[in-house]
Structures are given as structure tokens and as C-alpha cells.
Amino acid sequence: MKKHRTGLHKTALAALFTVGNSLIRYPWRNADPDMLILFLLSVIGALIPAFLLYPLFRKILRRRLSGHGLRMAAAVVLALLLGAYALFCVYRSCEDYLNFAMELILPGSNRILLALVFLVCAVWLSRVPEKGMDSFSLVCFVCVLVSVITLFCFGIPHFRTEYFKVRLPDGISELTGSLPVLLRESLFPLTVLSGYFALVVPRKGERALAGGTAIGCGILLLCVLQTLLTFGASYAAELQYPYSFAVRIISVGQYFFRLEGFSYLLDYTACMVRAAVCFAVARRLLGRFSHRLARFLPPVAALAMFGIFCFG
């Protein structure tokens, strides 16, 4: 049973984390709108943490530290850098979702209340036992996958094949100018996921980590393709939330319309899982040095973020 949970459940968690708030930010729209190839290249870059960073983090974070000064120093530096970046990812996930919800889902609602609910849920999920987070991730992943595939199929009548264009870069200058934007949104957050796997999965986690990352990128790719085939690259690049607008025009029959509500499940659960995993990483990293302080890190950090949203 444990082996099954480590494989399927962790794959689902990695897939949801990979989607995270990347779909809301839609990073590829900041690049050349005609270069879908850049998104495909960023998928390759997103797999780097699974095969390089996970073994490195596992070697540094899971080995005995007492009596080894150099190993202790490396673990402290890594914990500080990775933990700080994990908390930053929590803040950005919450901020992105709040901006998205206030504009499209609940315009005119109380932003402070939404921030409170999001942070409380993220802290709670980060503190549940590992089996609980795994089960939650698996259920949410199934719902998200069904929603994305269903919306894609119902959106096919609105697709325009002439909008599908894949243009190779003219030179290295286009790659160096646009690809880093995509890698910053995909590669960098996945370093936190690699840290989580290194702390939770003691060995042989590469397959679940890489598989989940690939599936998460596949979900993003379906969303990108649906947006491109619906609006075209040029128009989609001008929209604040392209995918949500793409699924908004879907209707089934005469009475079933405005099906974008199903996409809101994807946005919320992916952002929530990413925030919870980041909280869990920061807590576990601090727990390597002080178990007592580690228990208070997620709620204290969430309280600080809530203060920023209130008074910032």
C-alpha cells in the first residue's frame, strides 16, 4: 500500500503543483505570441529538477548532520534559500489567485476575506499527515483532469485550425529573450517540489516526480492549445486570463453555458496544493534543526502574508 501511495498519489501531487498558479499567470503570453515551441522547450526544462535537483537535495537534506561541519553548513544554506523561496511561492500563489478571483469569479467581494480563507486552507493542508495530503491531491487531480479534458472536447467546435502555428525561433536571441520568462515560471518553482520529494520520499522518487511534472505540463499544454485554437496567438497574448476567456464561450446545447466554472476548480486546487506544499517544505526544512519552531512556521508566515494583503 505504501508503494502504491508513493507512486500514484505523489504523481498526482506533482502534477497539481506543476500547474499551480502558472495557468493564471499564463507566462508564455509575455513571450512572442507566435512561438508555441517555446512552451514545449520549457516543458523539457521543467523536468530538470526531477533528475538533477531531487538527488542533490536528498543527499544534502537526509544525511546525518551532527559531527559534519561542511555538511551542516550546506544544509543550513540550502534550507535558508529553499525555505525563503518556498514562502515567496506561497505569497505569489495567493496573490495571483486573489487577483484572478476578484476580477473573474467574485468581483466586488472582500479581498481580505478571500485571502484569509486561502491562507487558512493552505496552512491546514500543509499540516495534515502525509497520507491526507496524498489522498486530497489524488481526488483533486482526478477532478481537474476530467474538467480540463471535458472542456477541451466541448471547445472543439469553436477551434480554428488556421490559428495553430508553430514557428521555430529565427535565432538564439529569440530564445534568450523569451525562454527565461517561461523557465522562471516552470523551472524555478519546481525546485521547491524537488525539495519536498527529497524530504518526504527517501528514495526512488524520480519516476513519480518526473511523471507528475510531465502530466502537469500536459494539462497546461491542453489549456494553451485550447486558448490558441479558440482566439489565435495574437489576440490571446493581449488577454489577462486567456484560458478562462476561452472556456467561457463554451456551451452545450441550448441551456448549458458559462461552463468556465469547471475551470475555477483547476485554478483553486492547483494554487492551493502549490501553496500547501511550499508551506510543508519550509516547515520540514526548519524541522531539520528545530522541531518546536517548525510547528509554528506556517501559521506565523501566513499571518505575516495576511498582514501584507491587509495593509500592503
C-alpha positions in Angstrom: 0.0 0.0 0.0 2.8 2.4 0.8 4.5 1.7 -2.5 1.2 2.4 -4.4 0.7 5.7 -2.5 4.2 6.8 -3.2 3.7 6.3 -6.9 0.2 7.3 -7.9 -0.6 9.8 -5.1 2.8 11.6 -5.4 2.4 11.7 -9.1 -0.9 13.5 -8.7 0.5 15.9 -6.2 3.4 16.7 -8.5 1.0 17.3 -11.4 -1.1 19.7 -9.5 1.9 21.6 -8.1 3.3 21.9 -11.7 0.1 23.6 -12.8 0.0 25.8 -9.7 -0.6 29.4 -10.5 1.3 29.1 -13.8 -2.0 28.8 -15.7 -3.3 32.0 -14.1 -0.1 33.9 -14.8 0.0 32.4 -18.3 3.7 33.1 -18.6 4.0 32.3 -22.3 1.9 35.3 -23.3 4.7 37.5 -22.2 6.9 35.9 -24.9 6.5 36.0 -28.7 2.8 35.0 -29.1 3.6 33.0 -32.3 6.2 30.8 -30.6 4.4 27.8 -29.2 7.7 26.0 -29.5 9.0 28.0 -26.5 6.3 26.4 -24.3 7.4 23.0 -25.5 11.0 23.8 -24.7 10.1 25.0 -21.2 8.5 21.6 -20.6 11.9 20.0 -21.1 13.4 22.5 -18.7 10.7 21.7 -16.2 12.0 18.1 -16.0 15.4 19.1 -14.9 14.7 19.3 -11.1 13.4 15.7 -11.1 16.6 14.2 -12.4 19.2 16.7 -11.0 17.9 18.6 -8.0 16.0 15.8 -6.3 19.0 13.5 -5.9 21.2 16.5 -4.8 18.6 17.8 -2.3 18.1 14.2 -1.0 21.8 13.8 -0.4 22.2 17.1 1.4 19.0 17.1 3.5 18.5 13.5 4.5 22.0 12.6 5.6 23.2 12.9 9.2 24.3 16.4 10.0 25.8 16.2 13.5 29.5 15.9 13.6 29.9 17.0 9.9 30.6 20.7 9.7 30.7 21.1 5.9 27.5 19.0 5.5 25.8 21.1 8.2 26.8 24.3 6.5 25.5 23.1 3.1 22.2 22.0 4.7 21.7 25.3 6.5 22.4 27.4 3.4 20.1 25.2 1.3 17.4 25.3 4.0 17.5 29.1 4.1 17.4 29.7 0.4 14.9 27.0 -0.4 12.7 27.8 2.5 12.6 31.5 1.7 11.8 30.9 -1.9 9.1 28.4 -0.8 7.4 31.1 1.3 7.7 33.5 -1.6 5.9 31.0 -3.8 3.1 30.8 -1.3 2.7 34.6 -1.3 2.7 34.7 -5.1 0.2 31.8 -5.5 -2.1 33.6 -3.0 -1.7 37.0 -4.7 -2.3 35.6 -8.2 -5.4 33.7 -7.1 -6.8 36.7 -5.3 -6.3 38.9 -8.3 -7.9 36.3 -10.5 -10.9 35.7 -8.2 -11.5 39.4 -7.7 -11.7 40.0 -11.4 -13.5 37.0 -12.8 -15.1 34.9 -10.1 -16.2 37.2 -7.2 -15.9 40.8 -8.4 -16.6 43.3 -5.7 -16.2 40.7 -2.9 -14.0 41.2 0.2 -10.4 40.6 -0.8 -9.3 40.3 2.8 -11.8 37.5 3.5 -10.6 35.6 0.4 -7.0 35.9 1.4 -7.9 34.6 4.9 -9.7 31.6 3.6 -7.0 30.7 1.1 -4.2 31.0 3.7 -6.0 29.1 6.3 -6.8 26.3 3.9 -3.1 26.2 2.7 -1.8 26.1 6.3 -4.3 23.4 7.3 -3.4 21.2 4.3 0.3 21.6 4.9 -0.1 20.3 8.4 -2.2 17.2 7.7 -0.4 13.9 7.7 1.3 12.9 4.5 -1.4 10.3 3.7 -4.0 13.0 4.0 -2.3 15.3 1.6 -1.7 12.5 -0.8 -5.4 11.5 -0.8 -6.5 15.1 -1.2 -4.2 15.6 -4.1 -5.3 12.4 -5.9 -9.0 13.3 -5.6 -8.4 16.9 -6.8 -6.2 15.6 -9.6 -8.9 13.4 -11.0 -11.4 16.2 -10.9 -9.0 18.6 -12.6 -8.1 16.1 -15.3 -11.7 15.3 -16.1 -12.5 19.1 -16.2 -9.7 20.0 -18.5 -10.3 17.1 -20.9 -14.1 17.7 -20.9 -13.7 21.5 -21.5 -11.2 20.8 -24.3 -13.6 18.3 -26.0 -16.6 20.7 -25.7 -14.4 23.5 -27.1 -13.5 21.7 -30.3 -16.5 23.2 -32.3 -15.0 26.7 -31.6 -11.5 25.8 -32.7 -10.0 27.4 -35.9 -7.3 25.2 -37.4 -5.7 28.3 -39.1 -4.8 29.6 -35.6 -2.5 26.7 -35.0 1.0 27.8 -35.9 4.3 26.5 -34.7 7.2 28.8 -35.7 10.8 27.9 -34.9 13.0 30.6 -33.5 14.9 32.6 -36.0 18.0 32.7 -33.8 19.4 32.3 -30.4 18.5 35.9 -29.5 14.7 35.0 -29.5 15.4 32.1 -27.2 17.5 34.1 -24.7 14.9 36.8 -24.7 11.7 34.8 -24.2 12.5 31.4 -22.9 13.8 32.6 -19.5 10.4 34.0 -18.7 8.8 30.6 -19.2 11.6 28.8 -17.2 11.2 31.2 -14.4 7.5 30.2 -14.1 8.1 26.5 -14.5 11.6 25.5 -13.6 12.2 27.7 -10.5 9.0 26.7 -8.6 9.7 23.1 -9.3 12.9 23.3 -7.2 10.6 23.6 -4.2 8.7 20.4 -5.4 12.1 18.6 -5.7 12.9 19.7 -2.1 9.5 18.3 -0.9 10.2 15.0 -2.6 13.7 14.9 -1.1 12.3 15.4 2.4 9.3 13.1 2.1 10.3 10.4 -0.4 13.6 8.9 0.8 14.5 7.1 -2.4 13.3 6.3 -5.9 11.1 9.3 -6.2 12.4 10.4 -9.6 9.7 8.5 -11.5 6.8 10.0 -9.6 8.3 13.5 -9.7 9.1 13.4 -13.4 5.8 11.7 -14.3 3.8 14.2 -12.3 5.7 17.1 -13.8 5.1 15.8 -17.3 1.4 15.3 -16.7 1.1 18.8 -15.2 2.8 20.2 -18.2 0.4 18.2 -20.4 -2.5 19.8 -18.6 -1.1 23.2 -19.2 -0.4 22.3 -22.8 -4.1 21.3 -23.3 -5.1 24.7 -21.8 -2.7 26.6 -24.0 -3.8 24.7 -27.2 -7.5 25.4 -26.4 -6.7 29.1 -26.0 -4.7 29.3 -29.2 -7.2 27.4 -31.3 -10.0 29.5 -29.9 -8.6 33.0 -30.1 -5.4 32.8 -32.1 -2.0 33.7 -30.6 -2.1 37.4 -31.2 -5.4 38.0 -29.5 -4.7 35.5 -26.7 -1.5 37.3 -25.9 -3.5 40.5 -25.2 -5.9 38.9 -22.6 -5.3 39.0 -18.9 -6.6 35.4 -18.3 -6.7 33.8 -21.8 -7.8 30.3 -20.8 -10.7 31.4 -18.7 -12.0 33.5 -21.5 -11.5 30.6 -23.9 -13.7 28.2 -21.9 -16.2 31.0 -21.2 -17.6 30.8 -24.7 -18.3 27.1 -24.5 -21.9 26.0 -24.4 -23.6 22.6 -24.5 -27.0 22.6 -26.1 -29.4 25.4 -25.5 -29.3 25.7 -21.8 -25.8 24.7 -20.6 -23.5 27.6 -21.0 -20.8 29.5 -19.0 -19.0 26.3 -18.3 -15.9 28.1 -17.2 -17.0 27.4 -13.6 -15.4 24.0 -14.0 -12.0 25.7 -14.8 -12.2 27.5 -11.5 -11.7 24.2 -9.8 -8.4 23.8 -11.6 -7.3 27.3 -10.6 -8.1 27.0 -7.0 -6.9 23.4 -6.3 -3.7 23.9 -8.2 -2.8 27.1 -6.4 -3.9 25.6 -3.1 -1.8 22.5 -3.5 1.3 24.5 -4.5 0.9 26.8 -1.5 0.4 23.9 0.9 3.4 22.0 -0.5 5.5 25.2 -0.2 4.4 25.6 3.4 5.2 22.0 4.1 8.7 22.3 2.6 9.5 25.4 4.7 8.2 23.6 7.8 10.2 20.4 7.2 13.4 22.3 6.4 13.2 24.2 9.7 12.3 20.9 11.4 15.7 19.6 10.4 17.1 22.0 13.0 14.3 22.8 15.4 11.1 20.7 15.6 9.5 23.1 18.1 9.9 26.2 15.9 8.9 24.3 12.7 5.4 23.7 14.0 4.7 27.5 14.2 6.3 28.5 10.9 3.3 28.0 8.5 0.8 29.9 10.7 3.2 32.7 11.5 4.2 33.1 7.9 0.6 33.0 6.8 -0.2 35.7 9.4 2.6 37.9 8.0 1.3 37.4 4.5 -2.2 38.2 5.6 -0.9 41.4 7.1 0.7 42.3 3.8 -2.6 41.8 2.0 -4.4 43.9 4.5 -2.0 46.8 4.8 0.3 46.4 1.8 
